[in-house]
């Protein structure tokens, strides 16, 4: 039987939706923290295939999710392109900035990423062998706009202000950087598929700071180019797109880009999304991550409401964003149990 996640991505409406969780391999799990300590630092964990595969498998063993997502980081691509990357303890990622024509020109060509990213592809190969037969394997990358915001600022920012400023002041340099990232992302995701990924996801975490023509040029157009290229090379592999906080921009995003599924954050209601987004195919989402901290009856009620709202079409249950480090693993178990019992409860 085809894996449940792949059936939903192919457009099938299932009695209960498949379920996985963004950042499901992470700091809320004691077994992750133990493996992270063994690795010594975050980048070593990402680049050590046995350890990266281990943390990817941990939530599958614990919860039996319908999909595993490769453990890596969206900033490995700029590092492979030649940008300096390090993680400051308690402060997140830091990068050498790319803001001038010369700095963009100095980036390595897209095809050059494969050698530094070979450990990531090896992690995918290990997972393809070791995952349970019923569990789908998801590869991923950051979308060009989101990755560019980190490269331009040298770090995460609350409003992506440096990227917006470069876009306004020197559009040619900004567009050149976006083009470099688009080409590299195609190469990266294609290599993940060749290593064994059955689905790939494009995370545009900062799409919500774009509007109007910028949303089309910086979120929609790169996603369309990436998905078109991937479909040309791997027509059987579905793509999930996540333009987080796109709001009304979620409507029509699948049609505009060719995505097989649109992932939703929790700022839009499932009822609205069922009417405006699910009409075009599979949707993924969208329980507020805070429920994984607070738990209780509200978690159960909200989970059931989301399953019910999307029950008329293809749906993958997930959070509206990644699970947070302060989440209670017991609340995750309650969510999974609630989703899988939702048919009889509704």
FENLIN-V274193 format. One record per residue. N is the residue number from 1. SS is DSSP state (H for helix, E for strand, - for the rest). OMEGA is omega in degrees with one decimal (* if undefined). BURIAL is b if it has 9 or more other ideal C-beta (glycine too) atoms within 8 Angstrom, else e. Layout:
n=N ss=SS omega=OMEGA burial=BURIAL
n=N ss=SS omega=OMEGA burial=BURIAL
This chain:
n=1 ss=- omega=177.9 burial=e
n=2 ss=- omega=-179.1 burial=e
n=3 ss=- omega=-173.1 burial=b
n=4 ss=H omega=-179.7 burial=b
n=5 ss=H omega=-179.0 burial=b
n=6 ss=H omega=177.1 burial=b
n=7 ss=H omega=178.1 burial=b
n=8 ss=H omega=179.7 burial=b
n=9 ss=H omega=176.5 burial=b
n=10 ss=- omega=175.5 burial=b
n=11 ss=- omega=-178.1 burial=e
n=12 ss=- omega=173.2 burial=e
n=13 ss=- omega=-173.6 burial=e
n=14 ss=- omega=-179.7 burial=b
n=15 ss=- omega=171.1 burial=e
n=16 ss=- omega=-174.7 burial=e
n=17 ss=- omega=168.0 burial=b
n=18 ss=E omega=-175.6 burial=b
n=19 ss=E omega=165.2 burial=b
n=20 ss=- omega=-170.5 burial=b
n=21 ss=- omega=177.5 burial=b
n=22 ss=- omega=-173.7 burial=b
n=23 ss=- omega=-178.1 burial=e
n=24 ss=- omega=170.0 burial=b
n=25 ss=- omega=-175.1 burial=b
n=26 ss=- omega=-165.4 burial=b
n=27 ss=- omega=177.2 burial=e
n=28 ss=- omega=-178.3 burial=b
n=29 ss=- omega=178.3 burial=b
n=30 ss=H omega=-180.0 burial=e
n=31 ss=H omega=173.5 burial=b
n=32 ss=H omega=-177.9 burial=b
n=33 ss=H omega=178.5 burial=b
n=34 ss=H omega=179.4 burial=e
n=35 ss=H omega=177.6 burial=b
n=36 ss=H omega=177.6 burial=b
n=37 ss=H omega=178.3 burial=e
n=38 ss=H omega=-179.8 burial=e
n=39 ss=H omega=178.8 burial=b
n=40 ss=- omega=176.1 burial=e
n=41 ss=- omega=-170.7 burial=e
n=42 ss=H omega=-177.3 burial=b
n=43 ss=H omega=175.6 burial=b
n=44 ss=H omega=176.5 burial=b
n=45 ss=H omega=-180.0 burial=b
n=46 ss=H omega=-172.4 burial=b
n=47 ss=H omega=175.9 burial=b
n=48 ss=- omega=-169.8 burial=b
n=49 ss=H omega=-179.0 burial=b
n=50 ss=H omega=-179.5 burial=e
n=51 ss=H omega=177.5 burial=b
n=52 ss=H omega=176.5 burial=b
n=53 ss=H omega=-179.9 burial=b
n=54 ss=H omega=-178.5 burial=b
n=55 ss=H omega=174.5 burial=b
n=56 ss=H omega=-177.3 burial=b
n=57 ss=H omega=-174.1 burial=b
n=58 ss=H omega=179.9 burial=b
n=59 ss=H omega=176.2 burial=b
n=60 ss=H omega=177.5 burial=b
n=61 ss=H omega=-173.8 burial=e
n=62 ss=H omega=-170.6 burial=b
n=63 ss=H omega=-177.4 burial=b
n=64 ss=- omega=176.9 burial=e
n=65 ss=- omega=179.4 burial=b
n=66 ss=- omega=178.2 burial=b
n=67 ss=E omega=168.8 burial=b
n=68 ss=E omega=175.1 burial=b
n=69 ss=E omega=179.5 burial=b
n=70 ss=- omega=174.2 burial=b
n=71 ss=- omega=179.1 burial=b
n=72 ss=- omega=178.8 burial=b
n=73 ss=- omega=-177.4 burial=e
n=74 ss=- omega=-176.4 burial=b
n=75 ss=- omega=173.8 burial=b
n=76 ss=H omega=179.2 burial=b
n=77 ss=H omega=176.4 burial=b
n=78 ss=H omega=175.9 burial=b
n=79 ss=H omega=179.0 burial=b
n=80 ss=H omega=176.9 burial=b
n=81 ss=- omega=176.0 burial=b
n=82 ss=- omega=179.4 burial=e
n=83 ss=- omega=174.2 burial=b
n=84 ss=- omega=-179.4 burial=e
n=85 ss=E omega=171.7 burial=b
n=86 ss=E omega=-179.5 burial=e
n=87 ss=E omega=177.4 burial=b
n=88 ss=E omega=-175.1 burial=e
n=89 ss=- omega=179.1 burial=e
n=90 ss=- omega=-176.7 burial=e
n=91 ss=- omega=178.1 burial=e
n=92 ss=E omega=-172.1 burial=e
n=93 ss=E omega=172.0 burial=b
n=94 ss=E omega=-179.0 burial=b
n=95 ss=E omega=166.6 burial=b
n=96 ss=- omega=-170.6 burial=e
n=97 ss=- omega=176.0 burial=b
n=98 ss=- omega=-174.1 burial=b
n=99 ss=- omega=-176.5 burial=e
n=100 ss=- omega=177.1 burial=e
n=101 ss=H omega=-179.5 burial=b
n=102 ss=H omega=179.7 burial=e
n=103 ss=H omega=175.1 burial=b
n=104 ss=H omega=-178.9 burial=b
n=105 ss=H omega=-177.9 burial=e
n=106 ss=- omega=177.7 burial=e
n=107 ss=- omega=179.4 burial=b
n=108 ss=- omega=175.9 burial=e
n=109 ss=- omega=-174.6 burial=e
n=110 ss=H omega=-175.3 burial=b
n=111 ss=H omega=-177.6 burial=e
n=112 ss=H omega=-178.2 burial=b
n=113 ss=H omega=-168.8 burial=b
n=114 ss=H omega=-178.7 burial=b
n=115 ss=H omega=178.5 burial=e
n=116 ss=H omega=-178.6 burial=e
n=117 ss=- omega=179.3 burial=b
n=118 ss=H omega=177.5 burial=e
n=119 ss=H omega=177.9 burial=b
n=120 ss=H omega=178.8 burial=b
n=121 ss=H omega=177.0 burial=b
n=122 ss=H omega=174.6 burial=b
n=123 ss=H omega=178.4 burial=b
n=124 ss=H omega=-179.8 burial=b
n=125 ss=H omega=177.6 burial=b
n=126 ss=H omega=-178.8 burial=b
n=127 ss=H omega=179.3 burial=b
n=128 ss=H omega=177.5 burial=b
n=129 ss=H omega=-165.7 burial=e
n=130 ss=H omega=-180.0 burial=e
n=131 ss=- omega=173.3 burial=b
n=132 ss=- omega=-175.6 burial=e
n=133 ss=- omega=-175.4 burial=e
n=134 ss=- omega=-173.8 burial=e
n=135 ss=- omega=178.9 burial=b
n=136 ss=E omega=179.7 burial=b
n=137 ss=E omega=-178.3 burial=b
n=138 ss=E omega=167.7 burial=b
n=139 ss=E omega=-178.7 burial=b
n=140 ss=E omega=171.5 burial=b
n=141 ss=E omega=169.9 burial=b
n=142 ss=E omega=176.2 burial=b
n=143 ss=- omega=-175.2 burial=b
n=144 ss=H omega=-179.0 burial=b
n=145 ss=H omega=-177.6 burial=b
n=146 ss=H omega=179.4 burial=b
n=147 ss=H omega=179.1 burial=b
n=148 ss=H omega=-179.0 burial=b
n=149 ss=H omega=177.7 burial=b
n=150 ss=H omega=-177.7 burial=b
n=151 ss=H omega=-178.5 burial=b
n=152 ss=H omega=-178.1 burial=b
n=153 ss=H omega=-175.0 burial=b
n=154 ss=- omega=-178.0 burial=b
n=155 ss=- omega=171.4 burial=b
n=156 ss=- omega=178.9 burial=e
n=157 ss=- omega=-176.9 burial=b
n=158 ss=- omega=-174.4 burial=e
n=159 ss=- omega=-177.7 burial=e
n=160 ss=- omega=-175.7 burial=b
n=161 ss=H omega=-179.9 burial=e
n=162 ss=H omega=179.0 burial=b
n=163 ss=H omega=177.0 burial=b
n=164 ss=H omega=-179.7 burial=b
n=165 ss=H omega=178.0 burial=e
n=166 ss=H omega=179.4 burial=b
n=167 ss=H omega=-179.5 burial=b
n=168 ss=H omega=-172.4 burial=e
n=169 ss=H omega=-174.8 burial=e
n=170 ss=- omega=-173.8 burial=e
n=171 ss=H omega=-178.6 burial=e
n=172 ss=H omega=178.8 burial=e
n=173 ss=H omega=178.4 burial=b
n=174 ss=H omega=-179.3 burial=b
n=175 ss=H omega=178.7 burial=e
n=176 ss=H omega=177.4 burial=b
n=177 ss=H omega=179.3 burial=b
n=178 ss=H omega=179.3 burial=b
n=179 ss=H omega=177.7 burial=e
n=180 ss=H omega=-178.9 burial=b
n=181 ss=H omega=178.0 burial=b
n=182 ss=H omega=179.7 burial=b
n=183 ss=H omega=-179.5 burial=b
n=184 ss=H omega=-179.4 burial=b
n=185 ss=H omega=175.7 burial=b
n=186 ss=H omega=179.8 burial=b
n=187 ss=H omega=-176.4 burial=b
n=188 ss=H omega=-178.8 burial=b
n=189 ss=H omega=177.6 burial=b
n=190 ss=H omega=178.9 burial=b
n=191 ss=H omega=175.5 burial=b
n=192 ss=H omega=178.6 burial=b
n=193 ss=H omega=179.4 burial=b
n=194 ss=H omega=178.7 burial=e
n=195 ss=H omega=176.3 burial=b
n=196 ss=- omega=176.7 burial=b
n=197 ss=- omega=-177.4 burial=b
n=198 ss=- omega=-180.0 burial=b
n=199 ss=E omega=170.2 burial=b
n=200 ss=E omega=-179.0 burial=b
n=201 ss=E omega=179.8 burial=b
n=202 ss=E omega=-177.1 burial=b
n=203 ss=E omega=172.6 burial=b
n=204 ss=E omega=-170.1 burial=b
n=205 ss=- omega=-177.3 burial=b
n=206 ss=- omega=177.9 burial=b
n=207 ss=H omega=-177.0 burial=b
n=208 ss=H omega=178.4 burial=b
n=209 ss=H omega=176.8 burial=e
n=210 ss=- omega=176.8 burial=b
n=211 ss=- omega=174.3 burial=e
n=212 ss=H omega=-177.2 burial=e
n=213 ss=H omega=178.5 burial=e
n=214 ss=H omega=178.0 burial=b
n=215 ss=H omega=178.3 burial=b
n=216 ss=H omega=-173.8 burial=b
n=217 ss=H omega=-170.6 burial=e
n=218 ss=H omega=179.1 burial=b
n=219 ss=H omega=-175.0 burial=b
n=220 ss=H omega=-173.8 burial=b
n=221 ss=H omega=176.9 burial=b
n=222 ss=H omega=178.0 burial=b
n=223 ss=H omega=178.9 burial=b
n=224 ss=H omega=-179.8 burial=b
n=225 ss=H omega=179.9 burial=b
n=226 ss=H omega=-177.4 burial=b
n=227 ss=H omega=178.3 burial=b
n=228 ss=H omega=179.5 burial=b
n=229 ss=H omega=-179.9 burial=b
n=230 ss=H omega=178.7 burial=b
n=231 ss=H omega=176.5 burial=b
n=232 ss=H omega=-179.9 burial=e
n=233 ss=H omega=-173.0 burial=e
n=234 ss=- omega=-171.4 burial=e
n=235 ss=- omega=-176.3 burial=e
n=236 ss=- omega=-173.6 burial=e
n=237 ss=- omega=-179.7 burial=b
n=238 ss=E omega=-179.6 burial=b
n=239 ss=E omega=172.2 burial=b
n=240 ss=E omega=177.1 burial=b
n=241 ss=E omega=-178.9 burial=b
n=242 ss=E omega=174.7 burial=b
n=243 ss=E omega=-169.0 burial=b
n=244 ss=- omega=-179.9 burial=b
n=245 ss=- omega=176.9 burial=b
n=246 ss=- omega=179.4 burial=b
n=247 ss=H omega=179.4 burial=e
n=248 ss=H omega=179.0 burial=e
n=249 ss=H omega=174.3 burial=b
n=250 ss=H omega=-179.4 burial=b
n=251 ss=- omega=179.2 burial=e
n=252 ss=- omega=-177.1 burial=e
n=253 ss=H omega=179.0 burial=b
n=254 ss=H omega=179.0 burial=b
n=255 ss=H omega=-175.1 burial=e
n=256 ss=H omega=-172.8 burial=e
n=257 ss=H omega=-174.1 burial=b
n=258 ss=- omega=178.6 burial=b
n=259 ss=- omega=177.3 burial=b
n=260 ss=- omega=-177.5 burial=b
n=261 ss=E omega=174.8 burial=b
n=262 ss=E omega=175.7 burial=b
n=263 ss=E omega=-172.3 burial=b
n=264 ss=- omega=170.3 burial=b
n=265 ss=- omega=-174.4 burial=b
n=266 ss=- omega=174.2 burial=b
n=267 ss=- omega=174.2 burial=e
n=268 ss=- omega=-179.1 burial=b
n=269 ss=- omega=177.0 burial=e
n=270 ss=H omega=178.9 burial=b
n=271 ss=H omega=176.5 burial=e
n=272 ss=H omega=-176.3 burial=e
n=273 ss=H omega=177.6 burial=b
n=274 ss=H omega=-178.3 burial=b
n=275 ss=H omega=-171.0 burial=e
n=276 ss=H omega=-173.1 burial=b
n=277 ss=- omega=-177.2 burial=b
n=278 ss=H omega=176.0 burial=b
n=279 ss=H omega=-179.3 burial=e
n=280 ss=H omega=179.9 burial=e
n=281 ss=- omega=-173.8 burial=b
n=282 ss=E omega=172.0 burial=b
n=283 ss=E omega=179.0 burial=b
n=284 ss=E omega=175.9 burial=b
n=285 ss=E omega=-12.6 burial=b
n=286 ss=E omega=179.5 burial=b
n=287 ss=E omega=178.1 burial=b
n=288 ss=- omega=-178.0 burial=b
n=289 ss=- omega=-179.9 burial=b
n=290 ss=- omega=178.3 burial=e
n=291 ss=H omega=178.0 burial=b
n=292 ss=H omega=175.3 burial=b
n=293 ss=H omega=-171.2 burial=b
n=294 ss=H omega=175.5 burial=b
n=295 ss=- omega=174.6 burial=b
n=296 ss=H omega=-175.8 burial=e
n=297 ss=H omega=-180.0 burial=e
n=298 ss=H omega=175.5 burial=e
n=299 ss=H omega=-179.5 burial=b
n=300 ss=H omega=-176.8 burial=b
n=301 ss=H omega=-179.6 burial=e
n=302 ss=H omega=178.6 burial=b
n=303 ss=H omega=179.0 burial=b
n=304 ss=H omega=-179.2 burial=b
n=305 ss=H omega=179.5 burial=b
n=306 ss=H omega=178.2 burial=b
n=307 ss=H omega=-179.1 burial=b
n=308 ss=H omega=-176.7 burial=b
n=309 ss=H omega=-177.1 burial=b
n=310 ss=- omega=-172.7 burial=b
n=311 ss=- omega=-178.5 burial=b
n=312 ss=- omega=-178.3 burial=e
n=313 ss=- omega=-179.1 burial=b
n=314 ss=- omega=-173.8 burial=b
n=315 ss=E omega=171.0 burial=b
n=316 ss=E omega=-179.0 burial=b
n=317 ss=E omega=-180.0 burial=b
n=318 ss=E omega=171.5 burial=b
n=319 ss=E omega=176.6 burial=b
n=320 ss=- omega=173.3 burial=b
n=321 ss=- omega=-175.5 burial=e
n=322 ss=- omega=175.1 burial=e
n=323 ss=- omega=-175.5 burial=b
n=324 ss=- omega=-176.3 burial=b
n=325 ss=- omega=-178.6 burial=e
n=326 ss=- omega=179.9 burial=e
n=327 ss=- omega=178.0 burial=b
n=328 ss=- omega=179.0 burial=b
n=329 ss=H omega=177.7 burial=b
n=330 ss=H omega=177.7 burial=e
n=331 ss=H omega=175.0 burial=b
n=332 ss=H omega=178.3 burial=b
n=333 ss=H omega=178.3 burial=b
n=334 ss=H omega=177.7 burial=b
n=335 ss=H omega=-179.0 burial=b
n=336 ss=H omega=179.9 burial=b
n=337 ss=H omega=-179.0 burial=e
n=338 ss=H omega=178.1 burial=b
n=339 ss=H omega=-173.8 burial=b
n=340 ss=H omega=175.0 burial=e
n=341 ss=- omega=-170.0 burial=e
n=342 ss=H omega=-178.5 burial=b
n=343 ss=H omega=-178.9 burial=e
n=344 ss=H omega=-177.3 burial=e
n=345 ss=H omega=-174.0 burial=e
n=346 ss=- omega=* burial=e
